[in-house]
Amino acid sequence: MDAGSFVFELNGVRWSVDPGVQDYNSLEQAGFDLWSSCQDCQRWSLVTKNNFGHSTLTVDEARFKVDASAPVIGFKDGSSPEATIDMSAIFSGHLESATRKFIRDSDHSVVIEDRITALDSTRLITWAMMTTAEVIPRTGVALLKQDGRELQLAIDSPEHIGISVISMDPAPTKYDRHIPNLKRIEVRVPSYTLENRQGTIRVRLSAPE
Protein backbone atom coordinates (compact mmCIF):
# COMPACT_ATOMS: atom_id res chain seq x y z
CA MET A 1 0.00 0.00 0.00
CA ASP A 2 3.07 2.27 -0.19
CA ALA A 3 4.01 1.37 -3.78
CA GLY A 4 5.93 4.09 -5.58
CA SER A 5 6.79 5.88 -2.35
CA PHE A 6 10.24 7.36 -1.86
CA VAL A 7 12.49 9.02 0.69
CA PHE A 8 14.85 11.78 -0.41
CA GLU A 9 17.85 12.88 1.61
CA LEU A 10 20.28 15.60 0.57
CA ASN A 11 22.98 17.48 2.46
CA GLY A 12 22.20 15.52 5.61
CA VAL A 13 18.49 16.48 5.59
CA ARG A 14 15.67 14.01 4.93
CA TRP A 15 13.19 15.99 2.85
CA SER A 16 10.76 13.25 1.82
CA VAL A 17 10.00 11.04 4.81
CA ASP A 18 8.39 7.66 5.40
CA PRO A 19 5.92 7.52 8.32
CA GLY A 20 7.58 4.34 9.53
CA VAL A 21 6.00 1.86 11.92
CA GLN A 22 4.08 2.31 15.13
CA ASP A 23 3.53 0.33 18.32
CA TYR A 24 1.34 -2.66 17.49
CA ASN A 25 0.66 -3.55 21.12
CA SER A 26 -1.17 -0.29 21.88
CA LEU A 27 -3.31 -0.74 18.76
CA GLU A 28 -4.23 -4.28 19.75
CA GLN A 29 -5.04 -3.19 23.30
CA ALA A 30 -7.41 -0.57 21.87
CA GLY A 31 -9.26 -3.25 19.91
CA PHE A 32 -7.95 -2.08 16.54
CA ASP A 33 -8.18 -4.74 13.80
CA LEU A 34 -4.54 -4.67 12.77
CA TRP A 35 -4.14 -8.07 11.14
CA SER A 36 -7.03 -8.37 8.66
CA SER A 37 -5.86 -7.24 5.24
CA CYS A 38 -8.93 -7.15 2.96
CA GLN A 39 -9.42 -4.15 0.67
CA ASP A 40 -11.64 -2.30 3.18
CA CYS A 41 -10.07 -3.57 6.39
CA GLN A 42 -9.32 -1.22 9.28
CA ARG A 43 -5.55 -1.76 8.98
CA TRP A 44 -5.41 0.39 5.86
CA SER A 45 -6.97 3.40 7.61
CA LEU A 46 -3.62 4.07 9.34
CA VAL A 47 -1.31 6.73 7.89
CA THR A 48 1.64 4.37 8.37
CA LYS A 49 -0.08 1.67 6.30
CA ASN A 50 -1.95 3.40 3.46
CA ASN A 51 -1.05 5.34 0.32
CA PHE A 52 -2.38 8.63 1.77
CA GLY A 53 0.53 8.72 4.22
CA HIS A 54 3.28 8.08 1.68
CA SER A 55 5.08 9.99 -1.06
CA THR A 56 3.25 8.46 -4.00
CA LEU A 57 0.29 8.92 -6.35
CA THR A 58 -3.35 8.56 -5.36
CA VAL A 59 -6.23 8.46 -7.83
CA ASP A 60 -9.79 9.52 -7.02
CA GLU A 61 -8.95 9.51 -3.28
CA ALA A 62 -9.01 5.70 -3.36
CA ARG A 63 -6.83 3.16 -1.59
CA PHE A 64 -4.43 1.10 -3.66
CA LYS A 65 -5.55 -2.39 -4.65
CA VAL A 66 -4.37 -4.46 -1.70
CA ASP A 67 -3.79 -7.64 -3.74
CA ALA A 68 -1.80 -5.92 -6.52
CA SER A 69 1.90 -5.16 -6.89
CA ALA A 70 4.12 -2.55 -8.51
CA PRO A 71 7.22 -4.20 -10.01
CA VAL A 72 10.42 -2.47 -11.08
CA ILE A 73 10.43 -2.78 -14.88
CA GLY A 74 13.49 -0.78 -15.80
CA PHE A 75 16.85 0.29 -14.40
CA LYS A 76 19.70 2.24 -15.93
CA ASP A 77 23.04 2.72 -14.20
CA GLY A 78 25.65 5.37 -14.88
CA SER A 79 26.08 9.06 -14.16
CA SER A 80 22.31 9.68 -14.35
CA PRO A 81 20.74 6.47 -13.00
CA GLU A 82 17.05 5.76 -13.55
CA ALA A 83 14.54 3.30 -12.13
CA THR A 84 11.01 2.72 -13.45
CA ILE A 85 8.07 1.14 -11.62
CA ASP A 86 4.88 -0.15 -13.24
CA MET A 87 2.06 0.98 -10.93
CA SER A 88 -0.81 0.07 -13.25
CA ALA A 89 -2.14 -2.88 -11.24
CA ILE A 90 -2.56 -0.97 -7.98
CA PHE A 91 -4.75 1.57 -9.82
CA SER A 92 -6.97 -1.05 -11.47
CA GLY A 93 -10.42 0.44 -12.03
CA HIS A 94 -9.07 3.99 -11.67
CA LEU A 95 -6.37 4.27 -14.36
CA GLU A 96 -5.63 2.36 -17.54
CA SER A 97 -1.89 2.49 -16.86
CA ALA A 98 0.71 4.28 -14.74
CA THR A 99 4.50 4.22 -14.51
CA ARG A 100 6.77 6.10 -12.12
CA LYS A 101 10.37 6.86 -13.03
CA PHE A 102 13.07 8.20 -10.71
CA ILE A 103 15.94 10.02 -12.40
CA ARG A 104 18.99 11.32 -10.55
CA ASP A 105 19.85 14.06 -12.99
CA SER A 106 22.63 15.61 -10.88
CA ASP A 107 24.37 15.12 -7.56
CA HIS A 108 21.99 17.58 -5.92
CA SER A 109 18.64 16.75 -7.52
CA VAL A 110 16.17 14.04 -8.48
CA VAL A 111 13.26 13.96 -10.94
CA ILE A 112 10.08 11.97 -10.31
CA GLU A 113 8.20 11.38 -13.55
CA ASP A 114 4.73 9.82 -13.60
CA ARG A 115 3.19 8.84 -16.93
CA ILE A 116 -0.50 8.03 -16.73
CA THR A 117 -3.34 6.98 -18.99
CA ALA A 118 -6.70 7.68 -17.41
CA LEU A 119 -10.04 5.97 -17.81
CA ASP A 120 -13.20 7.81 -18.82
CA SER A 121 -14.27 7.52 -15.16
CA THR A 122 -11.03 8.98 -13.74
CA ARG A 123 -11.58 12.28 -11.94
CA LEU A 124 -8.44 13.32 -10.03
CA ILE A 125 -4.77 12.34 -9.82
CA THR A 126 -2.92 13.51 -6.70
CA TRP A 127 0.88 13.61 -6.48
CA ALA A 128 2.04 13.72 -2.87
CA MET A 129 5.21 14.04 -0.82
CA MET A 130 5.42 13.60 2.94
CA THR A 131 7.76 15.98 4.76
CA THR A 132 8.50 17.51 8.15
CA ALA A 133 10.10 20.59 6.60
CA GLU A 134 8.61 24.07 6.50
CA VAL A 135 6.89 24.46 3.13
CA ILE A 136 6.29 27.75 1.32
CA PRO A 137 4.06 26.97 -1.69
CA ARG A 138 3.63 29.02 -4.83
CA THR A 139 2.16 28.22 -8.25
CA GLY A 140 4.32 25.56 -9.81
CA VAL A 141 7.00 25.62 -7.14
CA ALA A 142 7.50 25.27 -3.39
CA LEU A 143 10.43 26.15 -1.14
CA LEU A 144 11.22 23.73 1.68
CA LYS A 145 13.31 24.78 4.69
CA GLN A 146 14.78 22.53 7.36
CA ASP A 147 17.88 22.47 9.57
CA GLY A 148 19.27 25.59 7.94
CA ARG A 149 19.00 24.09 4.45
CA GLU A 150 16.68 24.73 1.51
CA LEU A 151 15.17 22.56 -1.19
CA GLN A 152 13.11 23.54 -4.20
CA LEU A 153 10.19 21.46 -5.41
CA ALA A 154 9.41 22.45 -8.99
CA ILE A 155 6.59 21.11 -11.15
CA ASP A 156 7.95 20.82 -14.66
CA SER A 157 4.70 19.29 -15.94
CA PRO A 158 1.85 20.12 -16.07
CA GLU A 159 2.38 23.88 -16.18
CA HIS A 160 0.66 26.53 -14.06
CA ILE A 161 -0.62 24.16 -11.41
CA GLY A 162 -1.04 24.87 -7.71
CA ILE A 163 0.58 23.22 -4.72
CA SER A 164 -1.29 22.51 -1.49
CA VAL A 165 0.09 21.70 1.95
CA ILE A 166 -1.98 19.50 4.28
CA SER A 167 -0.97 19.39 7.94
CA MET A 168 -0.92 15.95 9.55
CA ASP A 169 0.10 17.20 12.98
CA PRO A 170 -1.94 16.39 14.98
CA ALA A 171 -2.38 12.93 13.50
CA PRO A 172 -5.63 12.34 11.57
CA THR A 173 -7.04 9.78 14.05
CA LYS A 174 -6.40 8.68 17.62
CA TYR A 175 -4.92 5.44 16.28
CA ASP A 176 -2.31 7.11 14.06
CA ARG A 177 1.30 7.59 15.04
CA HIS A 178 2.03 11.21 15.97
CA ILE A 179 4.88 12.63 13.87
CA PRO A 180 5.80 16.22 14.78
CA ASN A 181 5.51 18.71 11.89
CA LEU A 182 4.35 16.03 9.45
CA LYS A 183 2.62 17.41 6.37
CA ARG A 184 1.64 16.26 2.89
CA ILE A 185 2.54 18.34 -0.14
CA GLU A 186 -0.10 17.79 -2.81
CA VAL A 187 -0.20 18.47 -6.55
CA ARG A 188 -3.76 17.81 -7.73
CA VAL A 189 -4.31 17.17 -11.44
CA PRO A 190 -7.95 16.97 -12.63
CA SER A 191 -8.44 14.38 -15.35
CA TYR A 192 -10.16 16.89 -17.64
CA THR A 193 -6.80 18.64 -18.09
CA LEU A 194 -5.32 15.53 -19.72
CA GLU A 195 -5.12 15.38 -23.51
CA ASN A 196 -6.59 12.16 -24.90
CA ARG A 197 -6.65 10.85 -21.32
CA GLN A 198 -2.84 10.85 -21.19
CA GLY A 199 -0.53 13.00 -19.12
CA THR A 200 2.80 13.33 -17.35
CA ILE A 201 3.45 14.69 -13.87
CA ARG A 202 7.11 15.64 -13.64
CA VAL A 203 8.49 17.03 -10.38
CA ARG A 204 12.11 18.00 -9.69
CA LEU A 205 13.59 18.23 -6.21
CA SER A 206 16.79 20.23 -6.11
CA ALA A 207 19.08 22.17 -3.79
CA PRO A 208 21.52 24.96 -4.62
CA GLU A 209 24.83 23.61 -5.90
VEXDREN-2710 file (C-alpha; in Angstrom, 1 decimal):
% VEXDREN-2710
k/r/px/py/pz
1/MET/0.0/0.0/0.0
2/ASP/3.1/2.3/-0.2
3/ALA/4.0/1.4/-3.8
4/GLY/5.9/4.1/-5.6
5/SER/6.8/5.9/-2.3
6/PHE/10.2/7.4/-1.9
7/VAL/12.5/9.0/0.7
8/PHE/14.9/11.8/-0.4
9/GLU/17.8/12.9/1.6
10/LEU/20.3/15.6/0.6
11/ASN/23.0/17.5/2.5
12/GLY/22.2/15.5/5.6
13/VAL/18.5/16.5/5.6
14/ARG/15.7/14.0/4.9
15/TRP/13.2/16.0/2.8
16/SER/10.8/13.3/1.8
17/VAL/10.0/11.0/4.8
18/ASP/8.4/7.7/5.4
19/PRO/5.9/7.5/8.3
20/GLY/7.6/4.3/9.5
21/VAL/6.0/1.9/11.9
22/GLN/4.1/2.3/15.1
23/ASP/3.5/0.3/18.3
24/TYR/1.3/-2.7/17.5
25/ASN/0.7/-3.5/21.1
26/SER/-1.2/-0.3/21.9
27/LEU/-3.3/-0.7/18.8
28/GLU/-4.2/-4.3/19.7
29/GLN/-5.0/-3.2/23.3
30/ALA/-7.4/-0.6/21.9
31/GLY/-9.3/-3.2/19.9
32/PHE/-7.9/-2.1/16.5
33/ASP/-8.2/-4.7/13.8
34/LEU/-4.5/-4.7/12.8
35/TRP/-4.1/-8.1/11.1
36/SER/-7.0/-8.4/8.7
37/SER/-5.9/-7.2/5.2
38/CYS/-8.9/-7.1/3.0
39/GLN/-9.4/-4.1/0.7
40/ASP/-11.6/-2.3/3.2
41/CYS/-10.1/-3.6/6.4
42/GLN/-9.3/-1.2/9.3
43/ARG/-5.6/-1.8/9.0
44/TRP/-5.4/0.4/5.9
45/SER/-7.0/3.4/7.6
46/LEU/-3.6/4.1/9.3
47/VAL/-1.3/6.7/7.9
48/THR/1.6/4.4/8.4
49/LYS/-0.1/1.7/6.3
50/ASN/-2.0/3.4/3.5
51/ASN/-1.1/5.3/0.3
52/PHE/-2.4/8.6/1.8
53/GLY/0.5/8.7/4.2
54/HIS/3.3/8.1/1.7
55/SER/5.1/10.0/-1.1
56/THR/3.3/8.5/-4.0
57/LEU/0.3/8.9/-6.4
58/THR/-3.4/8.6/-5.4
59/VAL/-6.2/8.5/-7.8
60/ASP/-9.8/9.5/-7.0
61/GLU/-8.9/9.5/-3.3
62/ALA/-9.0/5.7/-3.4
63/ARG/-6.8/3.2/-1.6
64/PHE/-4.4/1.1/-3.7
65/LYS/-5.6/-2.4/-4.7
66/VAL/-4.4/-4.5/-1.7
67/ASP/-3.8/-7.6/-3.7
68/ALA/-1.8/-5.9/-6.5
69/SER/1.9/-5.2/-6.9
70/ALA/4.1/-2.5/-8.5
71/PRO/7.2/-4.2/-10.0
72/VAL/10.4/-2.5/-11.1
73/ILE/10.4/-2.8/-14.9
74/GLY/13.5/-0.8/-15.8
75/PHE/16.8/0.3/-14.4
76/LYS/19.7/2.2/-15.9
77/ASP/23.0/2.7/-14.2
78/GLY/25.6/5.4/-14.9
79/SER/26.1/9.1/-14.2
80/SER/22.3/9.7/-14.3
81/PRO/20.7/6.5/-13.0
82/GLU/17.1/5.8/-13.6
83/ALA/14.5/3.3/-12.1
84/THR/11.0/2.7/-13.4
85/ILE/8.1/1.1/-11.6
86/ASP/4.9/-0.2/-13.2
87/MET/2.1/1.0/-10.9
88/SER/-0.8/0.1/-13.3
89/ALA/-2.1/-2.9/-11.2
90/ILE/-2.6/-1.0/-8.0
91/PHE/-4.7/1.6/-9.8
92/SER/-7.0/-1.1/-11.5
93/GLY/-10.4/0.4/-12.0
94/HIS/-9.1/4.0/-11.7
95/LEU/-6.4/4.3/-14.4
96/GLU/-5.6/2.4/-17.5
97/SER/-1.9/2.5/-16.9
98/ALA/0.7/4.3/-14.7
99/THR/4.5/4.2/-14.5
100/ARG/6.8/6.1/-12.1
101/LYS/10.4/6.9/-13.0
102/PHE/13.1/8.2/-10.7
103/ILE/15.9/10.0/-12.4
104/ARG/19.0/11.3/-10.6
105/ASP/19.8/14.1/-13.0
106/SER/22.6/15.6/-10.9
107/ASP/24.4/15.1/-7.6
108/HIS/22.0/17.6/-5.9
109/SER/18.6/16.7/-7.5
110/VAL/16.2/14.0/-8.5
111/VAL/13.3/14.0/-10.9
112/ILE/10.1/12.0/-10.3
113/GLU/8.2/11.4/-13.6
114/ASP/4.7/9.8/-13.6
115/ARG/3.2/8.8/-16.9
116/ILE/-0.5/8.0/-16.7
117/THR/-3.3/7.0/-19.0
118/ALA/-6.7/7.7/-17.4
119/LEU/-10.0/6.0/-17.8
120/ASP/-13.2/7.8/-18.8
121/SER/-14.3/7.5/-15.2
122/THR/-11.0/9.0/-13.7
123/ARG/-11.6/12.3/-11.9
124/LEU/-8.4/13.3/-10.0
125/ILE/-4.8/12.3/-9.8
126/THR/-2.9/13.5/-6.7
127/TRP/0.9/13.6/-6.5
128/ALA/2.0/13.7/-2.9
129/MET/5.2/14.0/-0.8
130/MET/5.4/13.6/2.9
131/THR/7.8/16.0/4.8
132/THR/8.5/17.5/8.1
133/ALA/10.1/20.6/6.6
134/GLU/8.6/24.1/6.5
135/VAL/6.9/24.5/3.1
136/ILE/6.3/27.7/1.3
137/PRO/4.1/27.0/-1.7
138/ARG/3.6/29.0/-4.8
139/THR/2.2/28.2/-8.2
140/GLY/4.3/25.6/-9.8
141/VAL/7.0/25.6/-7.1
142/ALA/7.5/25.3/-3.4
143/LEU/10.4/26.1/-1.1
144/LEU/11.2/23.7/1.7
145/LYS/13.3/24.8/4.7
146/GLN/14.8/22.5/7.4
147/ASP/17.9/22.5/9.6
148/GLY/19.3/25.6/7.9
149/ARG/19.0/24.1/4.4
150/GLU/16.7/24.7/1.5
151/LEU/15.2/22.6/-1.2
152/GLN/13.1/23.5/-4.2
153/LEU/10.2/21.5/-5.4
154/ALA/9.4/22.4/-9.0
155/ILE/6.6/21.1/-11.1
156/ASP/8.0/20.8/-14.7
157/SER/4.7/19.3/-15.9
158/PRO/1.8/20.1/-16.1
159/GLU/2.4/23.9/-16.2
160/HIS/0.7/26.5/-14.1
161/ILE/-0.6/24.2/-11.4
162/GLY/-1.0/24.9/-7.7
163/ILE/0.6/23.2/-4.7
164/SER/-1.3/22.5/-1.5
165/VAL/0.1/21.7/2.0
166/ILE/-2.0/19.5/4.3
167/SER/-1.0/19.4/7.9
168/MET/-0.9/16.0/9.6
169/ASP/0.1/17.2/13.0
170/PRO/-1.9/16.4/15.0
171/ALA/-2.4/12.9/13.5
172/PRO/-5.6/12.3/11.6
173/THR/-7.0/9.8/14.0
174/LYS/-6.4/8.7/17.6
175/TYR/-4.9/5.4/16.3
176/ASP/-2.3/7.1/14.1
177/ARG/1.3/7.6/15.0
178/HIS/2.0/11.2/16.0
179/ILE/4.9/12.6/13.9
180/PRO/5.8/16.2/14.8
181/ASN/5.5/18.7/11.9
182/LEU/4.4/16.0/9.5
183/LYS/2.6/17.4/6.4
184/ARG/1.6/16.3/2.9
185/ILE/2.5/18.3/-0.1
186/GLU/-0.1/17.8/-2.8
187/VAL/-0.2/18.5/-6.5
188/ARG/-3.8/17.8/-7.7
189/VAL/-4.3/17.2/-11.4
190/PRO/-7.9/17.0/-12.6
191/SER/-8.4/14.4/-15.3
192/TYR/-10.2/16.9/-17.6
193/THR/-6.8/18.6/-18.1
194/LEU/-5.3/15.5/-19.7
195/GLU/-5.1/15.4/-23.5
196/ASN/-6.6/12.2/-24.9
197/ARG/-6.6/10.8/-21.3
198/GLN/-2.8/10.9/-21.2
199/GLY/-0.5/13.0/-19.1
200/THR/2.8/13.3/-17.3
201/ILE/3.4/14.7/-13.9
202/ARG/7.1/15.6/-13.6
203/VAL/8.5/17.0/-10.4
204/ARG/12.1/18.0/-9.7
205/LEU/13.6/18.2/-6.2
206/SER/16.8/20.2/-6.1
207/ALA/19.1/22.2/-3.8
208/PRO/21.5/25.0/-4.6
209/GLU/24.8/23.6/-5.9
END
